Amino acid sequence: MNRLLVVVWFIFGLLGFARSQNAVLAGRLLEDPASPLAGVNIYLEGTVLGAASDDNGLFVIRGVPFGQYRLRFSMIGYANYDTLIQVAQTLIDIGSVTLRPVALQASPIVVTAGKYDQYIQDVPMSVSTVSAREINFRNSVSIDDALKYVSGITMNADQVNIRGSNGYSYGVGSRVMMLIDGIPYITGDTQGLIYNALPMNRIERLEILKGAGSSLYGSNAIGGVINVITKPVSEQAEMNLKLYGGWYDDPHYDQWKWSDQSRFKNGIRVDYGQRFDRIGLRLDFSRDEDDSYRKNDWSMRYNAGGKLEFDPSPFDRITVSGNFMDTKRENFLYWKNLTFALEPDDDQLGERVHTQRYFISSIYRRIFGEREFLKANVIWYKNRFDDDVGGGEGNHSRSDFLNLEVQYNHQFGVHYLVSGITPSYSKVASNLFGDREGYNFAVYLQDEVKFSDLVAATLGARLDYFNIDELGSDQRVNPKFGMTYKPYDDTVLRFSAGTGFRAPSMAEAFTSTAAGGLIVEPNPDLKAERSFSGEIGWNQLLEWQMYFQLALFYNYYWDLIEGGFQKTTGNIRFENITEARVYGLEINHNWKVIGETLTFNTGYTYVNASELDTLTGKFDQYLKYRPRHVLYLTAKSAVFGFELGLDYRYMSRFDAIDETFALIIPDAEERVAAHLVDLRIARRIDLDLLTLELSLQVNNLLQYNYVDVIGTIAPIRNYILTLETVY
């Protein structure tokens, strides 16, 4: 039966390439004991060609020129496998390939750390991944939802905090760079991360680089990088439909109940993909509506877009992607008081925000051989919003972000060089920030030297020149060094060190507004942040399918930009903190019990983040909105055809907040540690023409109440039902 399925795929492949002299490769991926393995990524090194195995474990790669190639198989949770193949005829039967299960997260391929495909154990820095399966299982409706379960990460409202790098500033700036398929994806005005401006059904995985990434990615990567890898176009016609609906439970306290009506959330996702000879097309759409558990916090969001791939040859690929997002929402800034914690101050009632964001990007990739390729990419990102916050005419902003990059990689001998140039341009027209322009130009070079199978080192640097309107111009050189040592096959010791920088965003420097009694004033004297980062790590694959990772990290900042109240005026203003340091440790442990299909993941992060007291000369002022202790526990199991998942998240109480908020926000000083439990159960049903998946999830199972930022209660208990079909 298996041989018959492979033959059918051969015939299909030959029909598509009957006029070509190229070959068709096909085979089947299995997991012991001989069960099909879906979702395995297959790469043909030295070309742009590849595939993914379907639900039957089958794969086909068409249009392969004659010659010798290395075929690589990769999937999270399984040992990587590669083999040399000789293509000398039009039909190549790879046969059945069995992959060996290993501890989760032990050996996936990542691209973010070095701007090219690498096994994660070869990277000298900490990198975490979130798969599409995890995103789908938890029904994450935006990228920040998926990040909540990554070790070392906490979310302060819309601010992502990686190992203490970020505090909280409402919608303004970020020390973490977001990429889409390696291309910077930030707004031109705030340079913030827009987590919901992409359909979640487009995402193949998330890669999170923890630590300064300025030596390759420049400004905004001072605290880390989040790379959104989108799904490839499927070889065969594939359509997915997902519906979800849910509701919020009543609040724990009767006085918090502000409505007698139930509060619902719902959404739909649909995507379609297929390759036609050398052209691949993928389209996706999503709609998300949330009544919210808080008053004046309703939202409705639409996303629509896709990608088009064209392969002029087996060694060239042109990809064009785009997306349009439209969001309408009410505005909940902070509570009325703790007694009415789910209701905003009366001044906020009726406030609305309308946002539209869209982008178009293009990537050209030319592969000259197994050790050499050229990549050029460009993105135009448009951001516009209007609101009636603060009364009167409200606020508006129109911004454009344009980024171009040309990258060339070449390996010779023991050296692997990565080099590139990247200019960018930002333009803003807003009554919040004024009419502004900013420019940036950068060049980078990195060399990875593999001295032996035991030792490899990475040395690189990036030069950035930037000019931001009234802030003027400046330049920064950011070097980095990394090393990995593998004394045994299952042991990796690693070290990395480098510098980083972040130019002020236009929003931080020029915002002038008033909302909810809070007045923000501009500071055109802001300087760029600078940092030094170091990390020592140990990765260990143990017996019984266990994986252990330890990282000790240290970050030192100069001129760190933090928002705070001015003692003289009482207004909020962004200032440069003289010096700050953040250090700590992160421990991850993954255990996969093969026989019982049971997995456990544990992640613990300790952070000590403080700024220098200029009077005492000591680091005895703790940085605001950084929890010292973060613990994540996850358990997954497959029992009687059901997939079960249990997540526990603990975040210690903030040591420090901006106490001045209490002058405006009642009960602003109230805060506790967070203990969150989420439960999920799913059942997959295989029918003749499609696969059906049903799931139920309960978020905040214990109805635990805590403050995620000043004056806001984090989401209360809610229930979600999903129905998904895969044709």
Secondary structure, DSSP 8 states (H G I E B T S, - for coil): -HHHHHHHHHHHHHHHTTT-S-EEEEEEEEETTTEE--S-EEEETTSS-EEE--TTSEEEEEEE-SEEEEEEEE-TTB--EEEEEEE-SSEEEEEEEEE-B--TTSS-EE-TTTTS-EEGGG-SSEEEEEEHHHHHHTT-SSHHHHHTTSTTEEEETTEEEETT-----TTS--SEEEEETTEE---TTT----TTSS-GGGEEEEEEEES--HHHH-TT-SSEEEEEEE----SS-EEEEEEEEEEE---SSGGG---SS--EEEEEEEEEEEEETTEEEEEEEEEEEE--SSTT--EEEEEEEEEEEEEEETTEEEEEEEEEEEEEEE---SBS-STTTTSB-GGGTT-EEEEEEEEEEEEEEEEEETTEEEEEEEEEEEEEEEE-TTSTT-EEEEEEEEEEEEEEEEEETTEEEEEEEEEEEEEEEETTTEEEEEEEEEEEEEEEEE-SSSEEEEEEEEEEEEEEGGGEEEEEEEEEEEEEEEEETTEEEEEEEEEEEE---HHHHH--EEETTEEE---TT---EEEEEEEEEEEEEETTTEEEEEEEEEEEEEEEEEEEE-TTT--EEEEEEEEEEEEEEEEEEEEEETTTTEEEEEEEEEEEEEEEETTTTEEEEE-TT--SEEEEEEEEEEETTEEEEEEEEEE---S---GGGGGTSTTTT----EEEEEEEEEEEEE-SS-EEEEEEEEESTT----EEETTEE----EEEEEEEEE-
